[in-house]
Amino acid sequence: MAIKIAILGFGTVGTGLPFLLSENKEKLAALLGEEIVISKVLMRSEETIEAARKEGFSYDFVLSVDDILADSEISIVVELMGRLEPAKTYISQALAAGKSVVTANKDLLAVHGSELRELAKKHQVALYYEAAVAGGIPILRTLANSYSSDKISHLLGIVNGTSNFMMTKMSEEGWAYEKALQKAQELGYAESDPTNDVDGIDASYKLAILSEFAFGMTLAPTEIACSGLRSIRSTDVEIARQLGYVLKLTGEIREVQSGIFAEVSPTFLPKKHPLAAVNDVMNAVFIESVGIGSSMFYGPGAGQKPTATSVLADIVRVAKRIQNGTLGKNFNEYSRPTQLANPADVMNKYYFSVETPDTTGQFLRLVQLFTSENVSFDQVLQQRGDGERAIVVIISHEISRTQLAAVIEKLQQEADFDLLNYFKVLGE
Ligand SMILES: NC(=O)c1ccc[n+]([C@@H]2O[C@H](COP(=O)([O-])OP(=O)(O)OC[C@H]3O[C@@H](n4cnc5c(N)ncnc54)[C@H](OP(=O)(O)O)[C@@H]3O)[C@@H](O)[C@H]2O)c1
């Protein structure tokens, strides 16, 4: 007997599976007692089939998903095409045909996860997606299993390798945003349209999935505050360094009394924070919980072998469920009503960089503006101006999201003040 699988999309991750299946053949046989066999592979065209054959792959390549859906011997469909469509249609069809699905498609899970999970439940099959978050780090399974006995209060992650590579170059080499992006594109880390990576969208998709596993709450992408790297200037990075911080793009979910708050944003991290040392394309998820305390999970967030390893781990788990007759159980079973935090309860320090006229009395005006919203200063730095404009950098004491919004609005109302940037500042 063998467990027959089909692969949809034979690109970077898909072509990593044959290697792993052969590398781990004995271990998999010991774990499952049967072999996992790639029965069919969906390709886009005759040309891509030809190219795959030339590379030495000799599978049953098909051009229509119907050939896979109609094959009753295939029990697991592995979707590795990416994007929303036709992935959503094919996955829905596979689930409806009684096949379990493993996917690495974070975009799809973040946007249509609830619908697909419902469908899997309805048809009593499995839907697993460990590789969708932080590629090679087994974070979802860890949250689902090992944290079942713990209450998580705070999750902070670096979950987008491309933006972390860029921020590392900007911090360590003093590169400007444009140069860091160009290098990321040259190395194949960033796509020609880098929007999803640099604007924090990819990280917010992963945060949406992490929220379900860590907090049991489903967040729509629009419920996650999201800002990216485009506005970061070399001086922001330099000031962070001078003040003992490292500037990184983080994804954060915090539970306060009134609910959870989720945000992707450039963040001042204290140099001593474990996440501050996570550099280049590496990913990490830092968790604070009542039982375990502080813990961090670190590893490659992408790449063929790390990602395919997570995909194969899901295939093995689903195969076990098929053998045990426990299909139909959710990958994540923790679920409670989503409750968003009241912005007045979400507290952080903030960095503000404000350009003002370079004349006497401007600093006093700025102090008055912040004081009118009850915001006091932890640190202040005035940068030498050009005689006409000066830049004042402020690190505030802890303020709420409501105070933050009010200060920003007031700064924007002052025609001769220019709010260049504001970023969240985390404590140690
Ligand atoms: N690469 C990573 O490190 C990584 C990490 C984590 C998660 N993921 C996720 O894994 C998934 C796959 O990523 P990848 O890097 O392997 O992408 P990829 O290299 O672009 O591979 C996707 C493959 O799917 C094929 N494909 C797309 N649409 C198809 C269709 N309608 N019919 C048949 N084949 C189709 C593509 O063919 P064409 O070349 O002809 O378009 C390509 O061969 C994505 O959801 C991605 O977000 C990837």
The ligand as a Gaussian input file, in Angstrom:
#p B3LYP/6-31G(d) Opt

LIG

0 1
 N        9.550000      29.883000      -2.003000
 C        9.485000      29.935000      -0.692000
 O       10.520000      29.987000      -0.028000
 C        8.172000      29.902000       0.020000
 C        8.152000      30.023000       1.426000
 C        6.924000      29.954000       2.088000
 C        5.765000      29.785000       1.365000
 N        5.830000      29.712000       0.003000
 C        4.565000      29.569000      -0.716000
 O        4.611000      28.372000      -1.472000
 C        3.846000      28.504000      -2.658000
 C        4.729000      28.170000      -3.861000
 O        5.828000      29.056000      -3.871000
 P        7.051000      28.852000      -4.856000
 O        8.135000      29.738000      -4.334000
 O        7.337000      27.418000      -5.054000
 O        6.484000      29.506000      -6.199000
 P        7.002000      29.272000      -7.698000
 O        8.440000      28.933000      -7.706000
 O        6.537000      30.452000      -8.477000
 O        6.208000      27.977000      -8.138000
 C        4.836000      27.974000      -8.434000
 C        4.652000      26.976000      -9.542000
 O        3.272000      26.817000      -9.761000
 C        3.038000      26.833000     -11.149000
 N        1.681000      27.291000     -11.435000
 C        1.124000      28.498000     -11.152000
 N       -0.148000      28.524000     -11.559000
 C       -0.399000      27.310000     -12.129000
 C       -1.529000      26.747000     -12.740000
 N       -2.664000      27.428000     -12.876000
 N       -1.435000      25.489000     -13.209000
 C       -0.303000      24.783000     -13.077000
 N        0.819000      25.270000     -12.509000
 C        0.768000      26.528000     -12.030000
 C        4.061000      27.810000     -11.688000
 O        4.236000      27.613000     -13.058000
 P        4.756000      28.810000     -13.999000
 O        6.200000      28.970000     -13.663000
 O        4.487000      28.312000     -15.350000
 O        3.969000      30.028000     -13.620000
 C        5.281000      27.409000     -10.860000
 O        5.956000      26.338000     -11.432000
 C        3.321000      29.934000      -2.644000
 O        2.036000      29.960000      -2.083000
 C        4.285000      30.653000      -1.720000
 O        3.719000      31.777000      -1.098000
 C        6.980000      29.764000      -0.685000

